[in-house]
Amino acid sequence: MAGKTDIFDLGRLQLSSGQGRRVDLLVELDGFEFGGQRYAPETRLAESVLNAARTTAGYSLRLRFEARLEGPCMRCLEDAHTRLSVDASEIDQPGGGDDLSSPYVDGDDLDVRAWARDALALALPTQIVCREECRGLCAICGANLNEAGADHAHDRAPDPRFAKLSELRFE
């Protein structure tokens, strides 16, 4: 396993058209904000596998790694840990238009750190929760419903449409 890699020089692989190679890398993962909350990887360095193949005019790339994110649960705000498997692919064919141009490749330099950050963000679930059956917070008092128990309840507020009826006096 090589040392930490932010920018990888694809030219040093010396691939000719049709050849490919697998490279093991340590990629630094950055924390980020998601849904207004801050999430950070459990370990800053992720063991990653880069598969690079030379095409006639560019590269076909695949990056794979696993990460575990830590941050607040989106339902109850307690600590949540989410394990993600990332498998991202990029094609870079200079002169092939925007669809065939990778924003992470500049000449033979591959920005692995930026690619890993974006791929991790795209692999996120729609909600990061502490557990699937998390009940969240009470909308009235803010109590954690996972700990409050089944008897947690509030008096129902009177319907404001009938407020004037409370002024009636029967004697």
Residue pairs with C-beta under 8 A, 6 or more apart in sequence:
1 24
1 25
1 26
1 47
2 23
2 24
2 25
2 26
3 26
4 26
4 27
4 28
4 45
5 25
5 26
5 27
5 112
5 113
6 27
6 28
6 111
6 112
6 113
7 109
7 110
7 111
7 112
7 113
8 23
8 25
8 50
8 109
8 110
8 112
9 108
9 109
9 110
10 52
10 59
10 105
10 108
10 109
10 110
11 107
11 108
13 21
13 23
13 52
13 54
15 21
15 52
15 53
15 54
16 54
17 54
17 55
17 56
18 53
18 54
19 53
19 54
20 51
20 52
20 53
20 54
20 60
21 51
21 52
21 53
22 49
22 50
22 51
23 49
23 50
23 51
23 52
24 47
24 48
24 49
24 50
25 47
25 48
25 49
25 50
25 112
26 45
26 46
26 47
26 48
27 45
27 46
27 48
27 65
27 112
27 113
27 116
28 44
28 45
28 46
28 113
28 116
29 41
29 43
29 44
29 45
29 46
29 67
29 116
29 117
29 120
30 41
30 113
30 117
31 38
31 39
31 40
31 41
32 38
32 39
32 117
32 120
32 121
33 39
34 71
34 121
34 124
34 128
35 74
35 127
35 128
37 71
37 72
37 74
37 128
38 71
39 69
39 70
39 71
39 128
40 69
40 70
40 71
41 67
41 68
41 69
41 70
41 120
42 67
42 68
42 69
42 70
42 81
43 67
43 68
46 65
46 66
46 67
46 116
47 65
48 63
48 64
48 65
48 112
48 116
49 63
49 64
49 65
50 61
50 62
50 63
50 110
50 112
51 61
51 62
51 63
51 64
52 59
52 60
52 61
52 110
53 59
53 60
53 61
55 91
55 93
57 93
57 94
57 95
57 96
58 91
58 92
58 93
58 94
58 96
58 100
58 105
59 90
59 91
59 92
59 102
59 105
59 110
60 89
60 90
60 91
61 89
61 90
61 91
61 92
61 102
61 105
61 110
62 87
62 88
62 89
62 90
63 86
63 87
63 88
63 89
63 90
63 112
63 115
63 116
63 119
64 85
64 86
64 87
64 88
65 86
65 116
66 83
66 84
66 85
66 86
67 83
67 84
67 86
67 120
68 81
68 82
68 83
68 84
69 81
69 82
69 84
69 124
69 128
70 79
70 80
70 81
71 79
71 80
71 128
72 78
72 79
72 80
72 128
73 79
73 80
73 128
73 129
73 130
73 134
74 80
74 127
74 128
74 129
75 127
75 129
75 130
75 134
75 135
75 136
75 137
76 130
76 134
76 135
76 136
76 137
76 144
76 145
76 146
77 137
78 130
78 144
78 146
79 130
80 128
80 129
80 130
81 130
82 124
82 125
82 128
84 120
84 123
84 124
85 123
86 116
86 119
86 120
86 123
88 115
88 118
88 119
88 122
90 102
90 104
90 105
90 115
91 100
91 102
92 100
92 101
92 102
92 104
92 105
93 100
93 101
94 101
103 114
104 110
104 111
104 112
104 114
104 115
105 111
134 146
135 145
135 146
136 145
137 143
137 144
137 145
138 144
138 145
138 148
138 152
138 154
140 154
141 154
143 152
145 152
158 166
